């Protein structure tokens, strides 16, 4: 029976990379129990799809909090208890064994009793039309489905390549966190059939995570202290619920960090195993979880901003935006900007685990409904030792570096667009092609320059302005913008009109000169 061989605590399904010092064996994939037991020997997750990586991290944060007792603020000092676990070099085996023993029956990918498969809703076999399922091509987010354009590969809905159970469960998590809004498979509940769902809690957002040299550091750094009033029996993960929620009722509001990490999905799914090969998934149901209402978006791993309409929203994933441009919003308590960005709450506590933590950004550039554009995965060097409360002297310097880099990026865009408009003798001429080419040349070079300057900053406060030479940094970014400008505009400088347009627009790189005041009129 496939159900007896696919318990996610036991079955190897999570790709990992072990540290060089880890004792053998070094399997390429592990189950949840081995991952928790050997988190001190594992360097990192080796998941290739960033949204799946982000979604699984949230599951692992919740499990780490449970097995360590860090899901409650008491007893004692929460931060000291976390450091004690870090010093031990491993998560407590007794806590892992106790939790696995209590909930192992809820971690079957295909429930032996047909009632509670992990992170799924078995009621869908009765509430959805078995002849109109979503199918595995819809489940696997990198595949084209229906009339959608091919992205990474071609495929057929009539004869799809069946995914492995490991691939299917990772994409199950992507749907729970990044699933689209709009039309879905119809679901009949209490005699009313509807086919509309709300977007997942992380859709369009970029998620930021502290990352250590071992998975143990990463998981502990990713925890946020719960409020004193939180009790684990109230702050439940979906697999801990005694009963599945009523789809006709308003969605239950998360009461604490574990529920907020795992129980905010707006989608209901069910995987169908292949009868011939239990290692494969044959079909999938995908539909809405709640007919009305939405769980409020709140997440400790997002940069929150304020729109012009005074609405709070997470900074969206943008595959064209380098991670260093968000660095001051991650390290500073009150980062600059008209959008009033608020740094992810996790970074208020992460540096207590280690000052050598990196930041990894994971996301999915998407629209609110069906359109998916590109994955986003980026990482910084070790930066959390420069967090404002750890090294306050570096805060102005980091902000200034980011501002200079972006200043010359904006000026470069204006310059090439003006050059194109003057060359075409049309003020409305579209210079987007030149702007894109200039950006592709400038931003990678600007990122290298930023990190070179960043590494030279003095976190001790002994040097003025953390040792940043602002004039030299300004000259460096200007030089990079100038190089990009000259390369992009070079083809038209062979003509007199083109050379004149390029020369006139070059002033945009230096900022437009202030207008001279009009001479006073004689009286």
Secondary structure by P-SEA (a helix, b strand, c coil): cccccccccccccccccccccccccccccccaaaaaaacccccccccccaaaaaaaaaaaaaaaaaaacccccccccaaaaaaaaaaaccccaaaaaaaaaaccccccccccccccccccccccccccccccccccccccccccccccccccbbbbccccccccaaaaaaaaaaaacccccccccccccccbbbbbbbbcccccbbbbbbbcccaaaaaaaaccccccccccccccccccccccccccccccccccccccccccccccccccccccccccccbbbbbbccccccccccccccbbbbccccccccccccccccccccccccccccccccccccccccccccccccccbbbbbbbccccccccccbbbbbbbcccccccccccccaaaaaaaaaaaaaaaaaaaaaaaaaaaaaaaccccccaaaaaaaaaaacaaaaaaaaaaaaaaccccccccccccaaaaaaaaaaaaaaaaaaaaaccccccaaaaaaaaaacccccccccccccccccc
